[in-house]
């Protein structure tokens, strides 16, 4: 079966969708900001390639925000709401100490978003802009404190556009314009501010009319036919919750192999594999503290959880190239007796692929550790799923096929990217596997019966060999290289 992939433009739009959810924004925010960034670049005399670089950077701007979600959750409580309020300038003033703790989170964001763009083969100007996207013209930005011409111009196109888009929605056009004016030669160069303010009203009207120029965008550039593995979208989403790393990959493998076991055609197998990789993108919309709640969820919390597959369905409506895949993905939590969500459909309304996806997600979840419980053994998980099939929640034939498939599978490590796996020693891979789940050096040392100083030495070596400086970036590179 060929790998599950998406066209480059569709992958960029999907990452924008995930990023908008993670930041508490409407799911068209990044597209709107990309329109503004492209228009501003054009009016400043940038050529077509530079306009498209600005659009791509605006769409990928929030792609690294899942990687630091756990840090924001620890710092501010609700990682989604806090970041939404921060960008809308409605968050109460932060203490000097808290502000200092945000700097390393910005580093994580910039490194990961840059790595995502590089992995997809985006132009160097886009990668460089993403690595510097929180810098300011006056040198008071982060994480590097660069200033003036040392910052790619694309960064300023995108930041002016994003601020105009967010603040006009939150506070109205006048407030948005006033803020941008106040940041002339501070957050962005004065010449960009003058151009933006001269055209702002016309641009706001264009956005309001819905008459956007998205069909003319050439985000893929010379790589318009390049494909991006859907596993990248799954990995980026799962960076939000370190204990979830690799879950969608495992589910995709089980679902497609179960379809093969049930003699479904290869197209259906491929469709299931792809849908399983996308089934969890809606988790990005919910705060980490909800996912890590110990004990029974309240009715209000459950209502939020029920939105996870809804967001997959919304992605199906907004990204043409992923329409069928995301639509199937949105059935991941339906149940045969109608007790599932978000649609609550039952019986004959659920196709065989939809039944396979739902059962595969449930089975893999049972086999995995979660913050509120330990993983079930294989026999325990099979027993739970079989009992629920007996109660009418799952298709008994599908459950039998899933258990048989899972029982017979040989777990083999995926082939590492050329030159990557051979860089790391077996012990470094052991350490990487531990820290990728969110364990501290001390916790990883305890799990591996090593000293914390030895683990720290291995972590430093991993960072050096993988050319990264944060655990989130190391985790993403390890997943895409097949090391985890």
Steps between C-alpha positions, in 0.01 A plus 500: 500500500648839404560744787218735594584841360352839420597760243730767640239776490239279669754406768580867563129582529452208739788617720346849499169345610670310786695810602189717508326245724800491735504877530127531564446682173227452240607240247524758224733734694822386335346515153382853562837602640665343196283713272602816685868401504499436126324830426742693724800337334361589156439864592854521640637396161577136576502264203254211463735249663543724805123549522452124507775465762307744718177303451666167578666644810167640621335162451779315683552762769316302767618155390745486791249590769405140580863441598494750788138446608606301807728786603223758466261270687745476789562875495152643435253214563292490182748494212235567234306781670813666637667522163182622335477775761870580466471559124176699542669707774234414756729297730577675832859632520753225570764527769861551395579146612216352292607700196851360533359146504322564169832553318598129494147418386545739209825321415317168488230648278744657255726197478216256443312713246824552308570126508149426375549733204843354427361145516241595237770648275380859531729780371780615729335844530192342654702282738712799607193718556336237719812467711489877564125561506492648855785744443441877502648780290629673817683190623265437793351182355580137567654254515819650348449873550592575137424845360458700182630351178618186683134391501353367173254748349248217470472502880375859495251435221355214703498673839330814371242283325440276800461790741257677268293184458488402868447845648237605247299192596554547873466878531401648164684659211585827675676321786689277257621797298593694815711213633687451174565876485634494858751232404660695214879445511445293815339168416520560125664750260324834451478463123296177535272668752433793266419266212276277713301790644454656157333183370353350820137602450492367145660174614254462788216546254649236271521254789145581609369437149663160488649593163846362579777434250587152631462328159796705370735393778796285405608375841669193359718701263712265292384210720134527404479122449691411816318289757521518880448193721180531702698353789664844532159653577437230759843549658459878518158465666630247751788723609230680702476200737840325527345180633300472174804484267461238227140410590349591162779319315429180695126537446549553126708185472244293691198639311646443154624150589157413641340611174738267320406219741134558412584482127413863432654647185833682503337840447298452817810387688683816389201719586484354851872547552474866402186565707655346811795737467263798496243380752648689795570845355205643692681435829699814427191712578472383861724603793757254626362506852174351373685207341693439820201511734521226762164333554162533337445794268220743576209543258653828383838338439339218304325750276841641411643153432211429266627782278818311405346309206291805413819689422608219267171545318564874477840431346323286240290802404793741479781301332391357168789258459430339838121501477441123487778416745394751764133404460579135579727614786205681658330164569778381733288523814162381373352184648274237348230555765487876438679593824802650323574853391475753348217384268360220714422289192439126537460163331476496120595869486858398585700350215756223547798741472340727761449202732861390454636847574297536818602159633867549410513836681339348808729195504822698461386738775448210737853376431660836579592673824292803581551758777195366684572125463760243406487316169290185480671174412420357158260245647330762717454736204364220284261405776372855545445546127328161466265573790408834348433325169270269691323805643445630148757783495729343239459262209590153635650386169716812479616459860596138436699609194674778693604269781619236256692757298660658805588162644669387184688817413876506526615826645787626286660842529432717199794560275687807617569787268839456330780594732273574797458171682866412461593828671350394834626221717253242638525662844432846354190361330389358839544841660325672211206264534464595867531878466266503199217400734563804719720343768759718668867398508454363851191300404672363187803408711278311743324315217829399338697437821751772409629804684340838415839631387534211254153571360588870472813410303295280265240776453772750409640249251155438348444872455840539335453204264143595403595868466237630742488667839161403646336172596196574286717543190692180582171312541363623167824411318507159665140425399544612140827303478336182630700482824192497724 
